[in-house]
Amino acid sequence: MSSTEILTLAEIEDLTQRALVAAGTSPENAAPLARATARTEADGVASHGLAYVPIYAGHVDCGKVDGHATPVVEHTRTAALRVDAATGFAHPAIEAGFDQLIPLAREHGVAVMSIHNSYNCGVLGCHTQVLAEAGLLGIGFTNAPASIAPSGGAKPLVGTNPFSIAAPDGEGGLAVLIDQSASTIAKSEVMKHAREGKPVPIGWVLDADGQPTTDPEAGLKGTMVPSGGYKGVGIALMVEMMAAAMAGATLGKDASPFSGPVGGPPKTGQFFIAIDPNATSGGDFASRMSDLVAALHDQEGARLPGDGRAAHRERAATQGVAVNSATLEKVRALL
């Protein structure tokens, strides 16, 4: 059993900030990643948390990401924004865009924002949650390097391509958070198993010959299994249309990997839609959501999307997070 060390959320954020700056990231670009890393660890999604910091650092070092990039926000229409991440991290570009997206959505009822020349945005739900906590329905899409083959095909064409919907509760909090990839499991989970030398369950990946395997390394050289078969491929294509085509970003089939030093900046994209529920619901959105959530929780054993993360978040706020010691050693080595 691997050993762990308890860190507070503030300690996780501080460690991430210092490690990224030491690796060549500007303090202003490291800050959004540090905050997101702490939130991700709090939510119990360790595969996207501190474990990713050495990968971020390595990509700054090899030039896959420009740690000193300055995102540029362009106001293209009355309620539309286009953000150039300038081959830097996605997080600073998203934060810069949200500073304008949120007031635009409140003013016009709905506003949209695309991001191109971007990179891995981590846990997509961390970003849509920001919109929900601002009182808006947040919808997000992000594409990734190809790892899923089309139905009937064998060659990867689209990425695991997550989408997320975060609904506000009308009181400055979160009512529902849906955050799921088009694959049975996020690719980062397979990467985490590979780093730790652990097998993956059957049904997560296929090897290069299209056969089910428990070897994560073989799976990373093959394809991810789409969730629900052809329906998962459909979700991946939908996200590709939104996050790549609509954003003018690089298609997953042409993007360099989010892992390893090869290929230069991936230049993938994100797309966000922010909707003010008061503009469409006649003021009844919060009560309808409350009724919906209550009806679900009234069923014994039923779980709402986001419930698990919320429970982790509540514990982490008072008890801290148990972080893998080997992961901490790699992050601290960057200092």
VENSULFEN-V719234 format. One record per residue. RES is the residue in one small letter. SS is DSSP state (helix for helix, strand for strand, loop for the rest). PHI is phi in whole degrees, 0 to 359 (NA if undefined). OMEGA is omega in degrees with one decimal (999 if undefined). Layout:
BEGIN
RES;SS;PHI;OMEGA
RES;SS;PHI;OMEGA
END
This chain:
BEGIN
m;loop;NA;-177.0
s;loop;287;-180.0
s;loop;277;-179.6
t;strand;226;176.7
e;strand;226;-178.7
i;strand;275;176.4
l;strand;236;171.8
t;loop;284;178.8
l;helix;296;178.0
a;helix;296;178.9
e;helix;291;177.9
i;helix;296;179.9
e;helix;296;-179.1
d;helix;294;179.7
l;helix;297;179.2
t;helix;297;179.8
q;helix;302;-177.0
r;helix;293;-179.3
a;helix;294;-179.0
l;helix;290;177.3
v;helix;294;178.7
a;helix;297;-178.8
a;loop;275;176.3
g;loop;110;177.2
t;loop;263;177.9
s;loop;293;-179.7
p;helix;303;-178.3
e;helix;289;176.0
n;helix;277;179.8
a;helix;289;-174.2
a;helix;301;179.0
p;helix;297;177.3
l;helix;293;179.9
a;helix;295;179.0
r;helix;295;-179.6
a;helix;293;178.9
t;helix;297;177.8
a;helix;296;179.0
r;helix;297;-178.2
t;helix;294;176.9
e;helix;296;178.3
a;helix;298;-178.9
d;loop;281;178.7
g;loop;84;-179.9
v;loop;259;-172.6
a;helix;297;-177.5
s;helix;296;-179.4
h;helix;253;-175.1
g;loop;265;-177.8
l;helix;300;179.4
a;helix;299;-178.5
y;helix;272;-175.9
v;helix;300;176.4
p;helix;299;177.0
i;helix;292;175.9
y;helix;305;-177.5
a;helix;297;179.3
g;helix;296;180.0
h;helix;286;172.2
v;helix;293;-177.2
d;helix;296;-176.3
c;helix;270;177.5
g;loop;91;176.8
k;loop;291;176.4
v;loop;228;174.9
d;loop;270;-177.3
g;loop;292;-179.3
h;loop;247;-179.2
a;loop;296;175.2
t;loop;244;179.6
p;loop;294;-179.5
v;strand;242;-179.1
v;strand;260;179.7
e;strand;248;177.8
h;strand;269;-170.3
t;strand;271;177.8
r;strand;216;-177.3
t;loop;307;-177.7
a;loop;233;-179.9
a;strand;226;179.4
l;strand;237;172.5
r;strand;231;-175.9
v;strand;247;173.3
d;strand;263;-179.9
a;loop;285;174.2
a;loop;59;-177.8
t;loop;59;174.0
g;loop;265;178.1
f;loop;292;-179.8
a;helix;291;-172.4
h;helix;300;177.1
p;helix;297;179.0
a;helix;294;179.1
i;helix;295;179.9
e;helix;298;179.5
a;helix;298;179.6
g;helix;289;-179.5
f;helix;298;178.6
d;helix;302;177.3
q;helix;258;-177.4
l;helix;297;-175.9
i;helix;298;177.3
p;helix;296;177.3
l;helix;296;179.7
a;helix;294;178.0
r;helix;294;-178.4
e;helix;283;-172.0
h;helix;255;-178.8
g;loop;92;176.9
v;strand;208;176.4
a;strand;213;-178.5
v;strand;233;-178.7
m;strand;213;175.4
s;strand;248;177.5
i;strand;227;176.5
h;strand;233;-174.3
n;strand;53;-171.5
s;strand;253;-169.3
y;loop;204;177.4
n;loop;303;-178.7
c;loop;265;178.9
g;loop;73;179.8
v;loop;282;-175.4
l;helix;300;-179.1
g;helix;297;175.8
c;helix;297;-177.5
h;helix;276;177.8
t;helix;293;177.2
q;helix;298;177.8
v;helix;300;179.5
l;helix;294;179.8
a;helix;296;179.7
e;helix;290;173.7
a;loop;269;177.1
g;loop;90;-176.7
l;strand;247;169.6
l;strand;281;-176.5
g;strand;254;177.5
i;strand;237;-176.7
g;strand;227;177.4
f;strand;223;173.8
t;strand;214;179.2
n;loop;265;-174.5
a;loop;216;176.9
p;loop;305;-173.7
a;loop;303;176.5
s;loop;210;178.6
i;strand;238;177.1
a;strand;275;176.6
p;loop;291;178.5
s;loop;303;-178.9
g;loop;86;179.7
g;loop;255;-178.9
a;loop;230;-176.9
k;loop;260;179.2
p;strand;305;-178.1
l;strand;235;-179.2
v;strand;234;-179.0
g;loop;274;176.4
t;loop;290;162.7
n;loop;38;-180.0
p;loop;286;165.7
f;strand;229;-178.3
s;strand;215;173.2
i;strand;231;179.1
a;strand;240;-178.0
a;strand;253;178.3
p;strand;285;178.5
d;loop;261;179.5
g;loop;84;-178.7
e;loop;232;179.5
g;loop;85;-179.2
g;loop;239;-173.0
l;strand;245;177.3
a;strand;268;-178.6
v;strand;216;174.8
l;strand;228;174.1
i;strand;258;-178.0
d;strand;212;-175.7
q;strand;214;178.7
s;loop;268;178.9
a;loop;279;178.9
s;strand;261;179.8
t;loop;302;179.2
i;loop;215;178.0
a;loop;295;-177.9
k;helix;299;179.7
s;helix;299;177.3
e;helix;291;176.8
v;helix;293;177.6
m;helix;299;179.3
k;helix;296;178.0
h;helix;296;179.4
a;helix;296;179.5
r;helix;298;-176.6
e;helix;268;178.7
g;loop;68;-178.0
k;loop;252;176.0
p;loop;289;175.9
v;loop;253;177.7
p;loop;293;172.2
i;loop;299;-179.7
g;loop;106;177.9
w;loop;271;-172.3
v;strand;220;171.4
l;strand;239;178.5
d;loop;280;-175.6
a;loop;296;177.7
d;loop;266;179.3
g;loop;80;-178.3
q;loop;258;177.0
p;strand;301;-179.4
t;strand;212;173.6
t;loop;258;-179.8
d;loop;274;-177.4
p;helix;297;179.4
e;helix;295;177.7
a;helix;294;178.7
g;helix;293;178.9
l;helix;291;176.0
k;loop;270;-179.7
g;loop;251;-178.5
t;strand;221;171.6
m;strand;278;177.6
v;loop;273;179.6
p;strand;291;178.4
s;loop;289;178.8
g;loop;73;176.8
g;loop;65;-175.8
y;helix;296;178.8
k;helix;292;176.1
g;helix;294;176.3
v;helix;296;177.7
g;helix;298;177.4
i;helix;296;-179.9
a;helix;299;178.7
l;helix;293;177.1
m;helix;301;179.9
v;helix;295;178.4
e;helix;299;177.7
m;helix;296;-176.0
m;helix;284;-171.6
a;helix;275;180.0
a;helix;253;-176.6
a;helix;296;-178.9
m;loop;293;-178.8
a;loop;266;-174.6
g;loop;67;-179.3
a;loop;262;-179.4
t;loop;288;174.9
l;loop;295;-179.5
g;helix;303;-178.7
k;helix;293;-178.5
d;helix;251;-174.9
a;loop;276;175.2
s;loop;287;-176.1
p;loop;296;172.5
f;loop;280;177.9
s;loop;237;178.5
g;loop;80;-173.7
p;loop;268;-170.4
v;loop;273;166.3
g;loop;108;-179.5
g;loop;74;-177.6
p;loop;300;-178.9
p;loop;289;177.1
k;loop;55;176.5
t;strand;281;-173.5
g;strand;220;173.9
q;strand;225;176.4
f;strand;217;-178.9
f;strand;233;173.3
i;strand;239;178.7
a;strand;242;-176.4
i;strand;236;173.5
d;strand;276;-177.3
p;helix;302;-179.5
n;helix;294;-178.9
a;helix;283;-173.7
t;loop;235;-170.4
s;loop;257;-176.3
g;loop;66;179.4
g;loop;85;-175.5
d;loop;260;-175.2
f;helix;301;-175.3
a;helix;299;-179.2
s;helix;291;178.0
r;helix;295;178.7
m;helix;296;179.0
s;helix;298;178.1
d;helix;296;-178.9
l;helix;296;-179.2
v;helix;295;-179.9
a;helix;297;-180.0
a;helix;297;178.3
l;helix;293;-178.0
h;helix;290;176.9
d;loop;289;177.9
q;loop;276;-177.3
e;loop;301;177.5
g;loop;85;-178.8
a;loop;284;-179.9
r;loop;235;177.7
l;loop;269;173.4
p;loop;306;-178.2
g;loop;99;-179.6
d;helix;299;-178.5
g;helix;298;179.0
r;helix;295;-179.6
a;helix;297;178.8
a;helix;294;176.3
h;helix;300;-177.1
r;helix;298;-179.4
e;helix;294;178.3
r;helix;293;-176.4
a;helix;297;-178.0
a;helix;297;-177.2
t;helix;250;-174.2
q;helix;250;-176.8
g;loop;79;-176.6
v;strand;233;174.8
a;strand;277;-176.2
v;strand;253;178.8
n;strand;304;-176.1
s;helix;296;178.8
a;helix;295;176.7
t;helix;296;179.1
l;helix;299;179.6
e;helix;298;-179.8
k;helix;292;179.9
v;helix;291;-178.9
r;helix;294;178.1
a;helix;296;179.5
l;loop;292;-178.7
l;loop;278;999
END
